């Protein structure tokens, strides 16, 4: 049985999570897959910011559970979903951490989307 390395965010690898402060809407194939005014924005090290939207604001009926899974030493075990309406491009387009590590506990119950696997992630607007 192998144990997973667990790392804590710090000066060498900072992670911050805060309210996005704007409406975030995700679209694929003419469908609104997610629409939230309660999104969080996670900023990690030098990576681009990522929006995490609460499950209540995601059209879960438009997602299909994927068998793909990854592990992040800062966030924990990550599961993925496909967006069938988007075809092959939208495989593993959505990810979430069901039980993230304490340092990023705020993203539990939230979903994030790869910008290149959806048609649009709009930030702002009404």
C-alpha positions, 0 to 999 in steps of 0.5 A: 500500500503506497501512501500519498505525499501531502503538501501544505501551501506556503510561500514556495507554492501559494494557494488562495481561495476567495469569492469570485465576486462576479457571475460565472457562466459555463457553456457547451454546445449552446447549453448553459452547463453552470451559472453561479454568483457564488463561484470561488476563484482559486489561485495556485502558484504561477497557474492561471486562476480557476473558477470553482462553481457550487454543485447547486449551480451546475447542471449535473444532468448534463455531466457524465461521470468519468473513470479518469482520476488524478491526485494533487499533493496540495488538494487531494484526490480529484475526480472528473466528468465528461460533458457529452453534449460537447463531444470528444473535446469535452471529455474530462472537462470538469473536475472536483475534489470531493474531500479536499485537504484542509488547506483548500476545504472551501472547494469541496462540493464545487466543480471547475472546468477546463477552458479549452474543453468548453465553449465559454467561461464568462465572468461578469455580466448579469 
